[in-house]
């Protein structure tokens, strides 16, 4: 259920494509073709830290992160799956799920600040969104 007053941060809105909405989180795809990269954003207003969620919602967040991680690995096999909830630039609570491959554009360092994003080509984006939705068992929009 979407919380009253929830609005997606403008930077997340500008940098991502919507994949789907799960019971707690919106699932977004970072628009950077160098790294298969999902972002989960609990759709509740005013959250900054995971600890701001009630305990039951924290458990739901971890379930949804596991679901998103499994879907990402299904469509983008990787050597390492990185999870991160930094929030130093975008304060709104969000958790990154990044599929990493040895030798990718930032390996072995973090993806953050590793150069300008390379937006997905339309056909590649459409295919990836379709495969992610299928892996998340979400009906087509």
N, C-alpha and C positions, 0 to 999 in steps of 0.2 A: 504494500500500500504506500503510495506517494504521500510524503508528509506535507502538511500545510505550510505554505511559504517557501517550499524548496525551489531553488533556481540553480541551474548549473553555472558554475563559474565561467565567465566570458572567455578566459584563456583556454579552458578545457573544451568549451564549445567550438572555438576557432581551430583548435589543433587536432580534433578527433572526428570520427564518424561513428554514429550510433549503430551498435550491433543489436542490442535488445535490452529489455528490462526484466530483471529477476525480482523475486519478492522484496528484497532489501535494496539491491543495487541496480543502477544503470550500468550496462557494459558498453564501453566505448573502445574503438580501435584508433590508436595513435596514427596519424597520417604521416608515417615515415616508413617507406618501403625498405629501408636498410635493416629494420628490426621488427619482427612480428611482436606486437606490443598492445596488450589490453590494459584498460584502466577501469576499475570498478569504483563507482561513486554511490555511497548510500544516499537514497533520495529522501533525505530528511534535512531540514534547515538547521543551520547553526553549528554543524559538527566540524571540529578541527582535528581532534585526536581520536584514535580507536577507543580509548578509554572514555570518551564522551558518549559512546553507545551503551545502553543497558546490557547487562551480561548476556541475556538471551539473544539480543541483536548481534553481539560480538560473535556468538557461536554461529549464527546465520551467516555473518560476513565470512567466517572461515570456511563454511560449507560452500558458499558461492565462489570464493577464491579457488577452492579445490576444483569445483566444476569448471570454472574459467580456465584454470591451468591445464586440466585434462583436455578441454576443447582445443586450446592453443597448441598443445603437443600433438594432437591428432592432425591438425592442419599444417603445422610448421614444426616438424621434428627438430629437436635441438639437443645440444650437448649439456646445457645448463639452463635452468629456469630461475630467473631472478624475480623476487618479490620485494617491493619497497613502498613505504608510506612516508615520504619525506615532508612535503608541505611547506618547504621554505619559501617558495615563490607563490604557489597556489595554496592558500590556507585551507580551502574547503577540503574536508576529509576525502581522500581518494587513495587507492592502492594500485600500484603498477604491477603487471605480470608480463615479464619480458622474456621471450624465447631467444636464447643466445647460442651462437655457433662459434666454435673456435675459428679465428680468422675473420670474424665479422668486422664491420667498420670501426668498432670501438674496442674489440677484444684486446687484452683481458680487462680493460678498464670499464667504468660505468658508461651507460648510454647517455646519461645526462651531460650536456655540454660537449658532445663529441662531434660537433660540426652541424651545419644546417640540415634540417630534415629534407628528405627526398620524397615528395608526395607520390602516392600511388597513381599509376595510370588508371583510367576509368575502368577498363576491362579487367585488370588485375584486382582492383578494389572490389568491383561487383562480385567477382568469383570468390575472393577471400571472405567477404561478408556472408555470402551464401553458404560457404563451407563452415564458417564459424557458427552461424545460426543452426545449421544442421547438426553440428557437433554438440551444440547446447540444447538440441531438441526443441528449437523454437519454430513455430509455424512461420512460413514466408509471409512478409508484410504485403 
